[in-house]
Amino acid sequence: MTTLATSPAITAIEEFQQARGPMETWSAADFEGHQNLAAIALEARPVGGIVRTIRRRTTVLTVVGVAFALYATAELLRMLRGTAWMWLEQHVDELVHGPVTEADRELRRTGDLRFRRRIEHAGMRLTGALDRLNAGLARL
């Protein structure tokens, strides 16, 4: 038996999705109901006390930080040398499909969606900055 707490708002969203089936079959009212549940979930506080929240967020930042650092290194090496370093990209893939996915699952399960959104936006900014740098180097 598990003792892991799950956010009631996240549970409601998952039950809603299971009851409605694939999104392709949803009506406009179904989408509106889903949006309402998602808004409530974003406003809800994460499950667990402050210590559990700090521990969870620190773990997520560590795992995602290492993955971003390796990704940025791989991209910079590709930009400068013009070749991919397969072993480095393999490590990034292992991180993304292992610990990063598990950390994301934990944030979703506990309802820490605002923090998850911040991490997602930081990742998009990082990849955007690397893409702009790559485009600048390509013009040289």
C-alpha positions as CSV (number, residue, x, y, z in Angstrom):
1,M,0.0,0.0,0.0
2,T,1.3,3.4,-0.9
3,T,1.4,6.4,1.4
4,L,2.0,9.0,-1.4
5,A,-0.4,11.9,-1.3
6,T,-1.9,13.0,-4.6
7,S,-3.4,16.4,-5.2
8,P,-7.2,16.3,-5.3
9,A,-7.3,18.7,-8.2
10,I,-4.9,16.5,-10.2
11,T,-7.0,13.4,-9.4
12,A,-10.1,15.2,-10.6
13,I,-8.4,16.1,-13.9
14,E,-7.3,12.5,-14.4
15,E,-10.7,11.1,-13.6
16,F,-12.3,13.6,-16.0
17,Q,-9.9,12.5,-18.8
18,Q,-10.5,8.8,-18.2
19,A,-14.3,9.3,-18.1
20,R,-14.3,11.3,-21.4
21,G,-11.9,9.1,-23.4
22,P,-9.6,10.4,-26.1
23,M,-9.5,14.2,-26.5
24,E,-10.3,13.9,-30.2
25,T,-13.9,12.9,-29.2
26,W,-14.5,15.7,-26.7
27,S,-17.2,18.2,-27.2
28,A,-16.8,22.0,-26.6
29,A,-18.4,21.5,-23.2
30,D,-15.9,18.8,-22.3
31,F,-13.0,21.1,-23.2
32,E,-14.5,23.9,-21.2
33,G,-14.9,21.6,-18.2
34,H,-11.3,20.5,-18.6
35,Q,-10.1,24.1,-18.7
36,N,-12.0,24.9,-15.5
37,L,-10.4,21.9,-13.7
38,A,-7.0,22.9,-15.0
39,A,-7.5,26.5,-13.7
40,I,-8.5,25.2,-10.3
41,A,-5.5,22.8,-10.2
42,L,-3.1,25.7,-11.0
43,E,-4.5,27.7,-8.1
44,A,-4.3,24.8,-5.6
45,R,-1.4,24.5,-3.3
46,P,1.0,21.5,-3.7
47,V,0.4,18.5,-1.5
48,G,2.7,18.1,1.5
49,G,4.3,20.5,4.0
50,I,7.0,23.1,3.4
51,V,9.8,20.6,4.0
52,R,8.5,18.1,1.5
53,T,7.9,20.9,-1.0
54,I,11.4,22.2,-0.6
55,R,12.9,18.7,-0.9
56,R,10.9,18.0,-4.0
57,R,11.7,21.3,-5.7
58,T,15.4,20.9,-4.8
59,T,15.5,17.5,-6.4
60,V,13.7,18.7,-9.5
61,L,16.1,21.7,-9.9
62,T,19.1,19.5,-9.5
63,V,18.0,16.9,-12.0
64,V,16.8,19.5,-14.5
65,G,19.8,21.7,-14.0
66,V,22.2,18.8,-14.9
67,A,20.1,17.9,-17.9
68,F,20.1,21.5,-19.1
69,A,23.8,21.8,-18.6
70,L,24.5,18.7,-20.6
71,Y,22.1,19.8,-23.3
72,A,23.7,23.2,-23.6
73,T,27.2,21.6,-23.7
74,A,26.1,19.3,-26.5
75,E,24.5,22.1,-28.5
76,L,27.5,24.4,-28.1
77,L,29.9,21.6,-29.1
78,R,27.7,20.9,-32.2
79,M,27.8,24.6,-33.1
80,L,31.5,25.0,-32.7
81,R,32.7,21.7,-34.2
82,G,29.8,20.9,-36.5
83,T,29.5,17.3,-35.3
84,A,27.4,15.7,-32.7
85,W,28.9,14.0,-29.7
86,M,26.8,10.9,-29.5
87,W,27.9,9.8,-26.1
88,L,26.9,13.2,-24.6
89,E,23.6,13.2,-26.4
90,Q,23.0,9.7,-25.1
91,H,23.5,10.9,-21.5
92,V,21.1,13.7,-22.1
93,D,18.5,11.3,-23.4
94,E,19.0,9.0,-20.5
95,L,18.5,11.9,-18.1
96,V,15.4,13.1,-19.9
97,H,13.7,9.7,-20.1
98,G,14.7,8.7,-16.6
99,P,15.1,11.2,-13.7
100,V,13.7,14.2,-15.5
101,T,10.5,12.4,-16.4
102,E,10.2,11.0,-12.9
103,A,10.6,14.5,-11.4
104,D,8.0,15.9,-13.8
105,R,5.6,13.1,-12.8
106,E,6.2,13.9,-9.1
107,L,5.4,17.6,-9.7
108,R,2.2,16.7,-11.5
109,R,1.1,14.1,-8.9
110,T,1.6,16.5,-6.0
111,G,-0.1,19.4,-7.8
112,D,3.0,21.6,-7.9
113,L,2.0,22.9,-11.3
114,R,3.1,26.5,-10.9
115,F,6.7,25.4,-10.2
116,R,6.5,22.9,-13.1
117,R,5.4,25.8,-15.4
118,R,8.3,27.9,-14.2
119,I,10.8,25.1,-15.0
120,E,9.1,24.6,-18.4
121,H,9.4,28.3,-19.3
122,A,13.1,28.4,-18.2
123,G,13.8,25.5,-20.4
124,M,12.1,27.2,-23.4
125,R,14.1,30.3,-22.7
126,L,17.4,28.3,-22.6
127,T,16.6,26.4,-25.8
128,G,15.6,29.7,-27.5
129,A,18.8,31.3,-26.5
130,L,20.8,28.4,-27.8
131,D,18.9,28.5,-31.1
132,R,19.5,32.2,-31.5
133,L,23.2,31.7,-30.8
134,N,23.3,28.9,-33.3
135,A,21.6,31.1,-35.9
136,G,24.1,33.8,-35.3
137,L,27.1,31.5,-35.7
138,A,25.6,30.0,-38.9
139,R,25.6,33.5,-40.5
140,L,29.3,34.0,-39.9
